[in-house]
Amino acid sequence: MQITVHFLGQARHLAPSGQTAVEAAENSSVDGLISTLLSGAPAPLRDLLADGPRLRRSVMAIVGEETIDPSEEGLLQDGDELSLLPPMSGG
């Protein structure tokens, strides 16, 4: 299945593009996509989003308008748009 991933916040500034498409197996979790998604990505982006082979728990995974659990399988469907939003800082 094809998932479109949008990088938001600081991730948008570190990513080569604001969005990318990734192929995912049926019943994949967001955590299951991370190594494929960040393969070849700049080190600062990998450091911001990934904690080893999974999404950092401080990063929000959003499908549509709903925040989802990145470790839960079966939440992603073919054609979904997944947004990744790292924590914001500043004031």
N, C-alpha and C positions, 0 to 999 in steps of 0.2 A: 504494500500500500504506500501511497505517496503522502507525505506530510510536509506542509510549508511551515518553516520555522522563522519567526520574526525576532530579531534581537532588539531589545528595548533598553532605555537608560544608558548606562555606561557601556554595556555590551555593544550597543549600536555604534559607538565611537571606536571600539576595538575590532569590530568585525570588518572584513573586507567589503561586505555588502550588508544592507539592513535586513535582508532575508535570504533564505536558501531553501532548497527542497532536499528532502532526504527520503530514501526508500526504507521502509520498515516492514518487518514481518508482522503477520496478523497477531493480535493480542500483545503487541509490544507495549512496554512502559516507556515513559520519558527517560528514565534511568537507562533503559536498554538501548536508547538512541544516542546517548552522549558520546560514546567512543567513536561511532561513525560520524556523527555530526561535527565533532571537533577534530577529527583526523585532518591534519594539515593546517589547522587554524593557528593563528599567532599565539605564542605562549601566554601573553597577558590575558587573552580571551579565555584560553583553557583554564588558567589559574582563577579567573573570576567566576567561571561557571561550574567547573568540575571539581569534585572531591574524589580523586581516583577515577573509578569507572562509572560514577554516578553524578547526578546533579547536586550541587551544594544545597543544603537544606535551607539556606538563606535566600535562595533564588526562587522566585515565584514562577510556577508553570501554569499558564493560562490557556485554556481552549475556549474559543468564543469569548464569553464574558465570565467564565467560571474558573476559579483556581482549582487545580487538580493535584492529587498526591502523585509525585513523580515516580514513586516505586510501585504504584498499582497498575497491574496489567489489564488490558482490555478497554481502557478509557479512550484510547486513540482510535479513530476511524479513518478510512481512506478519504483523502481530500481535506482533512482537518487542518486548521491553521493554529499552530502552537506558538505562543509568545513566551519568551524567557525574559524576566525582569529581575535583575539583581537589586539588592538593597540600595537605596539612594542615601546620599550623605550631603551635608552642607546645611545651609540655613538661610 
